[in-house]
Amino acid sequence: MLKLTTSDNKNNTNFPSLIAIFAIFGFFIMIVVLAIQSVNAQAADLGLTNLLEHKFYINFKGADGFYHNATLVHVLYESPKKIILGGYLIEAGNFNSDLWQARDLLKNQYGFKMDQVITSGIGTEANPTKVYVVMTK
């Protein structure tokens, strides 16, 4: 016949303390990870994309007689140290001065410096000239 015995309670008294220690340690690690993720998310998104694309937004009457909406400055890439702006040299029949105003805004208020200006296209209606402004901190 089997005889079951119970162990004495001296060996089990530390078990609830260990659970509490691991729970507190896990909670602390979770708070640290969330804080790091929050800081990284804020650093990655400076909000310049929304600012520029709303600031340089127009409503114009097209050749078809209808009104159209256009964003004259596009943020193609944004990080804390680099931003790349893009736009057409000629937009809605006019020189796109908004692209250069956006460059000035980033330079004067956010500390970016112009690194490069790259163009593509040949300036025709079928292949308009696109301008890319690369700025760094």
N, CA, C and O atoms as a DFTB+ gen file, in Angstrom:
548 C
 N C O
     1  1       0.811      -1.157       0.000
     2  2       0.000       0.000       0.000
     3  2       0.880       1.255       0.000
     4  3       1.949       1.271       0.610
     5  1       0.418       2.313      -0.694
     6  2       1.175       3.557      -0.767
     7  2       0.849       4.436       0.415
     8  3      -0.297       4.554       0.850
     9  1       1.864       5.025       0.898
    10  2       1.676       5.932       2.013
    11  2       2.095       7.338       1.557
    12  3       3.248       7.549       1.179
    13  1       1.174       8.281       1.591
    14  2       1.455       9.648       1.194
    15  2       1.864      10.448       2.418
    16  3       1.237      10.378       3.475
    17  1       2.920      11.197       2.244
    18  2       3.361      12.056       3.332
    19  2       3.402      13.491       2.820
    20  3       3.571      13.733       1.625
    21  1       3.254      14.383       3.688
    22  2       3.351      15.801       3.326
    23  2       4.683      16.328       3.805
    24  3       5.193      15.939       4.856
    25  1       5.229      17.222       3.007
    26  2       6.486      17.833       3.425
    27  2       6.179      18.916       4.443
    28  3       5.051      19.401       4.534
    29  1       7.178      19.282       5.192
    30  2       6.915      20.335       6.160
    31  2       6.853      21.693       5.473
    32  3       7.414      21.876       4.393
    33  1       6.189      22.612       6.083
    34  2       5.918      23.922       5.504
    35  2       7.141      24.823       5.436
    36  3       7.070      25.891       4.829
    37  1       8.230      24.443       6.022
    38  2       9.428      25.282       6.009
    39  2       9.947      25.479       4.584
    40  3      10.447      26.556       4.260
    41  1       9.838      24.468       3.737
    42  2      10.353      24.574       2.363
    43  2       9.454      25.424       1.456
    44  3       9.939      25.958       0.458
    45  1       8.190      25.563       1.764
    46  2       7.247      26.270       0.908
    47  2       7.003      27.716       1.326
    48  3       6.246      28.419       0.656
    49  1       7.602      28.171       2.381
    50  2       7.324      29.534       2.853
    51  2       7.910      30.594       1.937
    52  3       7.394      31.712       1.926
    53  1       8.943      30.318       1.176
    54  2       9.562      31.297       0.286
    55  2       8.857      31.415      -1.059
    56  3       9.082      32.379      -1.790
    57  1       8.022      30.465      -1.389
    58  2       7.369      30.445      -2.694
    59  2       6.519      31.690      -2.955
    60  3       6.681      32.285      -4.021
    61  1       5.624      32.130      -2.060
    62  2       4.868      33.367      -2.324
    63  2       5.765      34.590      -2.448
    64  3       5.456      35.498      -3.219
    65  1       6.855      34.635      -1.719
    66  2       7.789      35.766      -1.827
    67  2       8.454      35.792      -3.190
    68  3       8.641      36.864      -3.765
    69  1       8.812      34.640      -3.710
    70  2       9.436      34.575      -5.034
    71  2       8.459      35.017      -6.125
    72  3       8.843      35.712      -7.067
    73  1       7.213      34.615      -5.993
    74  2       6.207      35.037      -6.972
    75  2       6.059      36.553      -6.951
    76  3       5.990      37.178      -8.009
    77  1       6.010      37.141      -5.792
    78  2       5.880      38.597      -5.683
    79  2       7.090      39.302      -6.280
    80  3       6.941      40.315      -6.963
    81  1       8.273      38.782      -6.031
    82  2       9.496      39.399      -6.567
    83  2       9.491      39.332      -8.089
    84  3       9.803      40.320      -8.754
    85  1       9.134      38.156      -8.654
    86  2       9.094      38.027     -10.114
    87  2       8.006      38.911     -10.726
    88  3       8.202      39.459     -11.810
    89  1       6.880      39.057     -10.061
    90  2       5.804      39.919     -10.564
    91  2       6.252      41.377     -10.583
    92  3       6.012      42.082     -11.564
    93  1       6.895      41.835      -9.524
    94  2       7.387      43.216      -9.467
    95  2       8.466      43.441     -10.519
    96  3       8.478      44.473     -11.190
    97  1       9.365      42.481     -10.663
    98  2      10.436      42.583     -11.650
    99  2       9.843      42.628     -13.061
   100  3      10.287      43.434     -13.879
   101  1       8.857      41.789     -13.366
   102  2       8.208      41.777     -14.682
   103  2       7.496      43.091     -14.970
   104  3       7.550      43.606     -16.086
   105  1       6.831      43.624     -13.959
   106  2       6.143      44.907     -14.111
   107  2       7.143      46.023     -14.398
   108  3       6.895      46.873     -15.254
   109  1       8.271      46.025     -13.689
   110  2       9.319      47.029     -13.900
   111  2       9.877      46.938     -15.324
   112  3      10.059      47.964     -15.979
   113  1      10.144      45.744     -15.799
   114  2      10.669      45.550     -17.157
   115  2       9.646      46.053     -18.186
   116  3      10.020      46.690     -19.171
   117  1       8.367      45.771     -17.961
   118  2       7.329      46.216     -18.885
   119  2       7.291      47.746     -18.955
   120  3       7.149      48.300     -20.044
   121  1       7.414      48.431     -17.833
   122  2       7.396      49.899     -17.810
   123  2       8.604      50.458     -18.556
   124  3       8.470      51.425     -19.306
   125  1       9.765      49.872     -18.366
   126  2      10.979      50.341     -19.048
   127  2      10.842      50.158     -20.560
   128  3      11.194      51.057     -21.323
   129  1      10.339      49.010     -20.999
   130  2      10.177      48.750     -22.435
   131  2       9.184      49.734     -23.047
   132  3       9.433      50.267     -24.129
   133  1       8.076      49.980     -22.379
   134  2       7.089      50.932     -22.895
   135  2       7.649      52.351     -22.961
   136  3       7.358      53.090     -23.902
   137  1       8.438      52.727     -21.984
   138  2       9.050      54.064     -21.993
   139  2      10.013      54.211     -23.163
   140  3      10.030      55.249     -23.823
   141  1      10.810      53.186     -23.426
   142  2      11.764      53.222     -24.535
   143  2      11.018      53.301     -25.865
   144  3      11.406      54.067     -26.747
   145  1       9.948      52.514     -26.019
   146  2       9.173      52.561     -27.252
   147  2       8.541      53.934     -27.457
   148  3       8.475      54.419     -28.587
   149  1       8.085      54.555     -26.401
   150  2       7.474      55.881     -26.501
   151  2       8.495      56.914     -26.953
   152  3       8.196      57.742     -27.814
   153  1       9.685      56.878     -26.391
   154  2      10.743      57.821     -26.770
   155  2      11.135      57.610     -28.218
   156  3      11.310      58.581     -28.954
   157  1      11.278      56.359     -28.644
   158  2      11.644      56.077     -30.033
   159  2      10.566      56.548     -30.993
   160  3      10.882      57.085     -32.055
   161  1       9.307      56.360     -30.646
   162  2       8.217      56.802     -31.521
   163  2       8.201      58.314     -31.646
   164  3       7.952      58.836     -32.733
   165  1       8.460      59.033     -30.558
   166  2       8.476      60.492     -30.618
   167  2       9.654      60.986     -31.433
   168  3       9.534      61.966     -32.168
   169  1      10.792      60.319     -31.311
   170  2      11.978      60.738     -32.063
   171  2      11.792      60.477     -33.548
   172  3      12.254      61.267     -34.371
   173  1      11.127      59.386     -33.909
   174  2      10.966      59.040     -35.315
   175  2       9.954      59.938     -36.012
   176  3      10.083      60.182     -37.212
   177  1       8.968      60.428     -35.306
   178  2       7.936      61.247     -35.931
   179  2       7.954      62.642     -35.324
   180  3       7.414      62.867     -34.241
   181  1       8.569      63.559     -36.019
   182  2       8.631      64.934     -35.546
   183  2       7.360      65.699     -35.894
   184  3       7.175      66.831     -35.448
   185  1       6.488      65.089     -36.684
   186  2       5.256      65.756     -37.080
   187  2       5.440      66.724     -38.240
   188  3       4.514      67.459     -38.581
   189  1       6.602      66.734     -38.840
   190  2       6.857      67.672     -39.928
   191  2       6.100      67.291     -41.189
   192  3       5.747      68.160     -41.987
   193  1       5.849      66.012     -41.376
   194  2       5.100      65.575     -42.547
   195  2       3.716      66.209     -42.556
   196  3       3.313      66.811     -43.551
   197  1       2.993      66.078     -41.455
   198  2       1.651      66.666     -41.375
   199  2       1.706      68.185     -41.471
   200  3       0.888      68.797     -42.158
   201  1       2.657      68.787     -40.791
   202  2       2.776      70.245     -40.812
   203  2       2.966      70.761     -42.232
   204  3       2.235      71.648     -42.672
   205  1       3.928      70.218     -42.942
   206  2       4.251      70.719     -44.279
   207  2       3.154      70.407     -45.290
   208  3       2.806      71.252     -46.115
   209  1       2.609      69.195     -45.227
   210  2       1.619      68.832     -46.228
   211  2       0.299      69.575     -46.022
   212  3      -0.479      69.705     -46.967
   213  1       0.029      70.067     -44.808
   214  2      -1.166      70.884     -44.594
   215  2      -0.896      72.367     -44.856
   216  3      -1.772      73.091     -45.329
   217  1       0.306      72.801     -44.547
   218  2       0.648      74.215     -44.741
   219  2       0.719      74.570     -46.228
   220  3       0.321      75.665     -46.626
   221  1       1.222      73.654     -47.039
   222  2       1.425      73.923     -48.460
   223  2       0.415      73.146     -49.311
   224  3       0.784      72.404     -50.222
   225  1      -0.838      73.335     -48.995
   226  2      -1.962      72.666     -49.645
   227  2      -2.760      73.728     -50.390
   228  3      -3.063      74.778     -49.824
   229  1      -3.103      73.475     -51.642
   230  2      -3.859      74.474     -52.401
   231  2      -5.111      73.853     -53.021
   232  3      -5.227      72.636     -53.166
   233  1      -6.019      74.715     -53.371
   234  2      -7.222      74.368     -54.099
   235  2      -7.198      75.231     -55.360
   236  3      -7.231      76.458     -55.266
   237  1      -7.140      74.611     -56.528
   238  2      -7.021      75.397     -57.755
   239  2      -8.023      74.925     -58.807
   240  3      -8.509      73.795     -58.764
   241  1      -8.317      75.809     -59.741
   242  2      -9.228      75.484     -60.831
   243  2      -8.406      74.933     -61.990
   244  3      -7.504      75.595     -62.503
   245  1      -8.732      73.723     -62.385
   246  2      -7.986      73.065     -63.448
   247  2      -8.472      73.453     -64.827
   248  3      -9.450      74.187     -64.969
   249  1      -7.785      72.955     -65.844
   250  2      -8.145      73.237     -67.236
   251  2      -9.514      72.652     -67.574
   252  3     -10.168      73.100     -68.516
   253  1      -9.943      71.659     -66.812
   254  2     -11.244      71.045     -67.053
   255  2     -12.392      71.852     -66.454
   256  3     -13.555      71.474     -66.597
   257  1     -12.070      72.979     -65.773
   258  2     -13.086      73.831     -65.184
   259  2     -13.481      73.447     -63.766
   260  3     -14.257      74.154     -63.122
   261  1     -12.951      72.334     -63.279
   262  2     -13.255      71.882     -61.925
   263  2     -12.142      72.281     -60.965
   264  3     -11.000      72.489     -61.374
   265  1     -12.486      72.386     -59.689
   266  2     -11.492      72.695     -58.674
   267  2     -10.825      71.402     -58.195
   268  3     -11.473      70.372     -58.008
   269  1      -9.541      71.493     -58.008
   270  2      -8.754      70.338     -57.578
   271  2      -7.942      70.725     -56.334
   272  3      -7.641      71.898     -56.113
   273  1      -7.604      69.734     -55.546
   274  2      -6.761      69.934     -54.375
   275  2      -5.384      69.352     -54.668
   276  3      -5.263      68.323     -55.333
   277  1      -4.376      70.003     -54.179
   278  2      -3.014      69.502     -54.386
   279  2      -2.146      69.874     -53.197
   280  3      -2.280      70.948     -52.610
   281  1      -1.272      68.972     -52.866
   282  2      -0.239      69.259     -51.879
   283  2       1.019      69.579     -52.662
   284  3       1.499      68.743     -53.429
   285  1       1.558      70.769     -52.483
   286  2       2.683      71.221     -53.289
   287  2       4.028      70.729     -52.769
   288  3       5.013      70.697     -53.506
   289  1       4.064      70.347     -51.496
   290  2       5.302      69.854     -50.882
   291  2       5.004      68.493     -50.281
   292  3       4.082      68.341     -49.480
   293  1       5.781      67.524     -50.670
   294  2       5.617      66.171     -50.133
   295  2       6.845      65.822     -49.301
   296  3       7.977      66.071     -49.717
   297  1       6.618      65.249     -48.131
   298  2       7.719      64.744     -47.324
   299  2       7.896      63.289     -47.711
   300  3       7.041      62.453     -47.422
   301  1       9.004      62.991     -48.363
   302  2       9.258      61.637     -48.842
   303  2       9.929      60.777     -47.790
   304  3       9.779      59.555     -47.791
   305  1      10.677      61.418     -46.883
   306  2      11.352      60.692     -45.811
   307  2      11.541      61.654     -44.652
   308  3      11.876      62.822     -44.849
   309  1      11.322      61.155     -43.439
   310  2      11.501      61.983     -42.245
   311  2      12.110      61.154     -41.130
   312  3      11.622      60.072     -40.803
   313  1      13.173      61.670     -40.556
   314  2      13.776      61.093     -39.351
   315  2      14.289      62.267     -38.522
   316  3      14.275      63.401     -38.999
   317  1      14.739      62.023     -37.299
   318  2      15.230      63.142     -36.486
   319  2      16.429      63.872     -37.105
   320  3      16.652      65.046     -36.808
   321  1      17.197      63.197     -37.955
   322  2      18.413      63.804     -38.509
   323  2      18.326      64.113     -40.000
   324  3      19.209      64.786     -40.532
   325  1      17.282      63.638     -40.691
   326  2      17.215      63.846     -42.135
   327  2      15.762      63.965     -42.571
   328  3      14.876      63.301     -42.032
   329  1      15.538      64.825     -43.556
   330  2      14.211      64.951     -44.163
   331  2      14.412      65.170     -45.661
   332  3      15.308      65.903     -46.079
   333  1      13.569      64.526     -46.455
   334  2      13.635      64.678     -47.906
   335  2      12.287      65.209     -48.385
   336  3      11.246      64.578     -48.199
   337  1      12.336      66.380     -49.003
   338  2      11.143      67.013     -49.557
   339  2      11.102      66.760     -51.049
   340  3      12.142      66.629     -51.694
   341  1       9.908      66.693     -51.591
   342  2       9.752      66.513     -53.025
   343  2       8.611      67.361     -53.537
   344  3       7.659      67.653     -52.812
   345  1       8.715      67.754     -54.792
   346  2       7.648      68.516     -55.425
   347  2       8.010      68.790     -56.870
   348  3       9.149      68.588     -57.291
   349  1       7.030      69.251     -57.618
   350  2       7.282      69.619     -59.013
   351  2       7.827      71.029     -59.075
   352  3       7.464      71.878     -58.261
   353  1       8.703      71.282     -60.044
   354  2       9.246      72.621     -60.230
   355  2       8.132      73.586     -60.642
   356  3       8.082      74.720     -60.166
   357  1       7.252      73.139     -61.515
   358  2       6.088      73.908     -61.942
   359  2       4.852      73.152     -61.467
   360  3       4.690      71.972     -61.778
   361  1       3.984      73.819     -60.718
   362  2       2.763      73.193     -60.189
   363  2       1.577      74.062     -60.557
   364  3       1.560      75.259     -60.271
   365  1       0.588      73.459     -61.191
   366  2      -0.631      74.165     -61.605
   367  2      -0.304      75.412     -62.434
   368  3      -0.960      76.445     -62.303
   369  1       0.724      75.301     -63.291
   370  2       1.079      76.398     -64.178
   371  2       1.951      77.476     -63.559
   372  3       2.274      78.459     -64.227
   373  1       2.342      77.319     -62.299
   374  2       3.157      78.327     -61.608
   375  2       4.412      77.695     -61.033
   376  3       4.457      76.497     -60.757
   377  1       5.436      78.533     -60.858
   378  2       6.653      78.078     -60.184
   379  2       6.302      77.664     -58.758
   380  3       5.596      78.390     -58.058
   381  1       6.778      76.526     -58.330
   382  2       6.458      75.979     -57.007
   383  2       7.362      76.614     -55.946
   384  3       8.327      75.998     -55.496
   385  1       7.044      77.834     -55.557
   386  2       7.842      78.516     -54.532
   387  2       7.602      77.923     -53.145
   388  3       8.399      78.134     -52.231
   389  1       6.501      77.178     -52.986
   390  2       6.213      76.569     -51.683
   391  2       7.291      75.570     -51.273
   392  3       7.581      75.414     -50.087
   393  1       7.875      74.904     -52.244
   394  2       8.948      73.952     -51.933
   395  2      10.121      74.672     -51.260
   396  3      10.718      74.147     -50.320
   397  1      10.442      75.849     -51.734
   398  2      11.557      76.605     -51.158
   399  2      11.162      77.268     -49.841
   400  3      12.002      77.449     -48.960
   401  1       9.898      77.628     -49.704
   402  2       9.422      78.145     -48.417
   403  2       9.470      77.051     -47.351
   404  3       9.792      77.318     -46.194
   405  1       9.150      75.823     -47.746
   406  2       9.236      74.697     -46.807
   407  2      10.689      74.465     -46.397
   408  3      10.976      74.178     -45.235
   409  1      11.601      74.591     -47.360
   410  2      13.028      74.448     -47.049
   411  2      13.457      75.513     -46.053
   412  3      14.174      75.217     -45.097
   413  1      13.023      76.749     -46.268
   414  2      13.371      77.841     -45.353
   415  2      12.793      77.612     -43.960
   416  3      13.456      77.887     -42.960
   417  1      11.577      77.116     -43.890
   418  2      10.938      76.832     -42.608
   419  2      11.730      75.781     -41.827
   420  3      11.965      75.932     -40.629
   421  1      12.135      74.720     -42.519
   422  2      12.913      73.667     -41.853
   423  2      14.284      74.168     -41.421
   424  3      14.802      73.770     -40.378
   425  1      14.856      75.029     -42.218
   426  2      16.172      75.584     -41.893
   427  2      16.085      76.545     -40.710
   428  3      16.875      76.441     -39.771
   429  1      15.150      77.463     -40.746
   430  2      15.085      78.522     -39.735
   431  2      14.463      78.087     -38.419
   432  3      14.888      78.551     -37.361
   433  1      13.465      77.204     -38.455
   434  2      12.762      76.842     -37.223
   435  2      13.142      75.479     -36.657
   436  3      12.941      75.236     -35.467
   437  1      13.687      74.582     -37.482
   438  2      13.970      73.231     -37.003
   439  2      15.446      72.852     -37.091
   440  3      15.822      71.742     -36.716
   441  1      16.285      73.765     -37.583
   442  2      17.726      73.536     -37.571
   443  2      18.261      72.615     -38.649
   444  3      19.398      72.156     -38.544
   445  1      17.486      72.329     -39.678
   446  2      17.988      71.496     -40.774
   447  2      18.832      72.344     -41.714
   448  3      18.624      73.552     -41.833
   449  1      19.778      71.706     -42.375
   450  2      20.611      72.365     -43.382
   451  2      20.439      71.631     -44.703
   452  3      20.341      70.405     -44.735
   453  1      20.404      72.391     -45.791
   454  2      20.239      71.774     -47.101
   455  2      21.515      71.033     -47.462
   456  3      22.611      71.593     -47.430
   457  1      21.349      69.764     -47.806
   458  2      22.479      68.907     -48.147
   459  2      22.599      68.743     -49.665
   460  3      23.693      68.837     -50.222
   461  1      21.464      68.498     -50.325
   462  2      21.464      68.274     -51.771
   463  2      20.152      68.740     -52.374
   464  3      19.117      68.780     -51.710
   465  1      20.225      69.094     -53.660
   466  2      19.021      69.309     -54.466
   467  2      19.182      68.421     -55.693
   468  3      20.172      68.509     -56.420
   469  1      18.192      67.567     -55.907
   470  2      18.243      66.613     -57.014
   471  2      17.017      66.874     -57.888
   472  3      15.915      67.085     -57.383
   473  1      17.226      66.856     -59.200
   474  2      16.093      67.027     -60.116
   475  2      15.983      65.809     -61.025
   476  3      16.959      65.101     -61.274
   477  1      14.771      65.588     -61.509
   478  2      14.542      64.556     -62.509
   479  2      13.462      65.064     -63.453
   480  3      12.722      65.987     -63.113
   481  1      13.370      64.479     -64.611
   482  2      12.399      64.929     -65.600
   483  2      13.020      65.930     -66.550
   484  3      14.131      66.413     -66.331
   485  1      12.272      66.238     -67.627
   486  2      12.826      67.140     -68.639
   487  2      12.000      68.404     -68.812
   488  3      12.252      69.177     -69.736
   489  1      11.032      68.629     -67.956
   490  2      10.293      69.882     -67.984
   491  2       9.149      69.939     -68.966
   492  3       8.649      71.025     -69.260
   493  1       8.718      68.803     -69.484
   494  2       7.567      68.789     -70.375
   495  2       6.323      68.403     -69.587
   496  3       6.414      67.982     -68.434
   497  1       5.172      68.547     -70.210
   498  2       3.935      68.166     -69.529
   499  2       3.900      66.658     -69.274
   500  3       3.397      66.210     -68.244
   501  1       4.428      65.893     -70.200
   502  2       4.453      64.435     -70.044
   503  2       5.514      63.980     -69.037
   504  3       5.355      62.946     -68.388
   505  1       6.585      64.748     -68.912
   506  2       7.679      64.387     -68.008
   507  2       8.144      65.646     -67.271
   508  3       9.211      66.181     -67.571
   509  1       7.342      66.123     -66.302
   510  2       7.677      67.382     -65.618
   511  2       8.924      67.245     -64.739
   512  3       9.308      66.149     -64.331
   513  1       9.531      68.383     -64.468
   514  2      10.716      68.395     -63.619
   515  2      10.293      68.238     -62.159
   516  3       9.496      69.017     -61.636
   517  1      10.844      67.218     -61.525
   518  2      10.603      66.987     -60.105
   519  2      11.851      67.416     -59.340
   520  3      12.975      67.197     -59.794
   521  1      11.645      68.024     -58.186
   522  2      12.750      68.521     -57.366
   523  2      12.710      67.794     -56.020
   524  3      11.657      67.675     -55.394
   525  1      13.875      67.313     -55.592
   526  2      14.018      66.645     -54.296
   527  2      15.031      67.442     -53.476
   528  3      16.149      67.680     -53.933
   529  1      14.654      67.846     -52.292
   530  2      15.537      68.609     -51.419
   531  2      15.878      67.730     -50.221
   532  3      14.997      67.348     -49.450
   533  1      17.154      67.413     -50.071
   534  2      17.638      66.574     -48.974
   535  2      18.217      67.489     -47.919
   536  3      19.122      68.272     -48.206
   537  1      17.702      67.402     -46.684
   538  2      18.170      68.254     -45.586
   539  2      18.572      67.379     -44.402
   540  3      17.933      66.367     -44.114
   541  1      19.635      67.784     -43.729
   542  2      20.141      67.034     -42.584
   543  2      20.388      67.968     -41.408
   544  3      20.450      69.188     -41.563
   545  1      20.528      67.371     -40.236
   546  2      20.898      68.136     -39.024
   547  2      22.316      67.784     -38.665
   548  3      22.851      68.300     -37.684
